[in-house]
Amino acid sequence: MTAVIPVQDNIHRGRKYDQVLEGARQVFMSDGFEGASVDDIARAGGVSKATLYKYFPDKRVLFMEVANTECLRQSRHAIDSIDMQAPPREVLCAVGTHFLGFITSHFGQQIFRICVAESDRFPEIGQNFYNSGPAVMRGEMVAYFTAACARGELKIDDFELAADQFGELCKADIWMRRLFGITQSTTAADIDRIVGSAVETFLARYAA
């Protein structure tokens, strides 16, 4: 198998790296990938275009660095803000709400679309995206399921499969409609309805 070099390994990091990244994040969040111009990103980051190109010679690489950083930040925020010792229903509702809120957000949709669009030419994009976000949450859910089973709260034989199943349950109904532009936004009520049903379905299968 051919080794894949992560996008981040090719990035020059210096004292203005974080400045450039934050400027890019603001512009991408506001205008999306196609709408973001190098001039706007440099202006938002408070740097010259020459400085920006020193760090990121390719807008695609810059976008993916922003995406990877944001996905990791979202994952860590969810992990740090949820009490993993709480009862399963409470933990699953919190995880599902955070997960669905992010993947149906404008920025979450932008990340997913460009990963799919560019993954044939640049397979490292998809791998970096997966490793920085979904894989982090999957690993944390596996660890939670392991501990919850040890406490007698859940009964699961395949922790990885259970983690994937819960994620898919949380995507039901709204994910595809959002992806294909059938709906333009997701309300808190939508998320509560879908996550609530996902949790009940999951517990019907795995509650001890």
Buried (B, 14 or more C-beta within 10 A) or exposed (E): EEEEEBBBEEBEEEEBBEBBBBBBBBBBBEBBBEEBEBEBBBBBBEBEEEBBBBBBEEBBBBBBBBBBBBBBEBBEEBBEEBEBEEEBBEBBBBBBBBBBBBBBBBBBBBBBBBBEEBBEEBEBBBBBBBBBBBBBBBBBBBBBBEEBBEEEBBEBEEBEEBBBBBBEBBBBEBBEBBBEEEBEEBEEEBBBEBBBBBBEBBBEEBBE
